[in-house]
Amino acid sequence: MDRLGQMRQPPKSQRVAVIIPAKDEAERVAATVRAARAIPHVDLVLVVDDGSEDDTQHAARGAGAVVVRHSVNRGKASAMETGASVVAMRDVVGAPPRLLLFIDADLGETAVATSPLVPPVLEGRADCTIAVLPPQPGAGGRGIVTGLARRSIARATGWSPAQPLSGQRCLTREAFEAASPLSRGWGVETGMTIDLLVAGFTVQEVPCDLRHRPSRNDLAGQLHRGAQYRDVALAANARRLRGVKVPASQRPDNSAGQKPGRPYRAWASAPEA
């Protein structure tokens, strides 16, 4: 779907690149890479080793991934940007740019279940798809960070996503560039969602049967969620201060479009220039 609300006509030959930001994931990244290679239309799996201190890069390479490495940890957003840049360099001149499928390194063999994210983008029904995961056993969060992200996106765009922090996303090259530069730290997903919807792109949540390593209710988990809350707040407040939003008068009356499995576009008509 383009920014005028018309369905894109993507070329039949378009392929997909999987980008996996990874930090100290030697135990799981190989299984994730092997599963990602089985996703239909994928012809490139790229792992960005973001300053790991373990054997992540060798485990990923041994499983068949192309690996690039940051010598020091730069954070998820930087790893995503590096991955997208490397994919662009590997795109064939004259051929359509690959779709970008971002997945987490700890999905293991369930990574193949991100496959449903691809068809809506490949077929032009959405510019970006976001995975909705089932409840994760052992998760220790209380939904505080998720609630902040959801309210922030709704305030700016009118859309209330089910899982605003989901990092499993497929999007077009045009959409990725519209959302760049990405928000730092754990605010990357919130910032990306707001930026895409305000720019007039179509976003769709898609249920995917995925399993990852959840943060628990111990000290490490509490610290992690504290950092998430800080980064989501920073991403949202930066956009609020710049006036990045869809005016309420321009938002569609489209509550059905907010359900997982349905595309959502934040503008009732073409976005203002």
KAPEUR-V230225 format. One record per backbone hydrogen bond with DSSP energy under -0.5 kcal/mol. CO is the residue of the C=O (numbers start at 1). NH is the residue of the N-H. Records with the same first field share a line. If there is no record, write none. Layout:
BEGIN
CO->NH / NH
END
This chain:
BEGIN
2->5
3->271
6->2
8->10
11->14
15->99
16->43 / 44
17->19 / 101
18->46
19->21 / 103
20->48
21->105
22->50
25->28 / 29
28->32
29->33
30->34
31->35
32->36
33->37
34->38
35->38
36->39
39->42
41->16
44->18 / 46
45->66
46->20 / 48
47->49 / 68
48->22 / 50
49->51 / 70
55->59
56->60
57->61
58->62
59->63
60->65
61->64
66->47
68->49
70->51
75->79
76->80
77->81
78->82
79->83
80->84
81->85
82->86
83->87
84->88
85->89
86->90
87->90 / 91
88->91
92->95
99->17 / 101
100->102 / 171
101->19
102->169
104->107
105->108
107->110
108->111
109->112
110->113
111->114
112->115
114->117
115->118 / 119
116->120
117->121
118->121 / 122
119->123
120->125 / 126
121->124
124->8
127->172
128->204
129->170
130->206
131->133
132->208
135->137
136->139
143->147
144->148
145->149
146->150
147->151
148->152
149->153
150->154
151->155
152->156
153->157 / 158 / 159
154->158
156->246
159->161
163->166
167->169
168->131
169->102
170->129
171->100
172->176
173->177
174->178
175->179
177->180
184->187
185->188
187->191
188->192
189->193
190->194
191->195
192->196
193->197
194->198
195->199
196->201
197->200
201->266
202->127 / 128
203->264
204->130
205->261
206->132
208->134 / 210
212->214
215->140
218->222
219->223
220->224
221->225
222->226
223->227
224->228
225->229
226->230
227->231
228->232
229->233
230->234
231->235
232->236
233->237
234->238
235->239
236->240
237->241
238->242
239->243 / 244
240->243
243->245
245->247
247->250
248->251
250->268
252->254
254->257
255->258
256->259
259->262
262->205
264->203
END
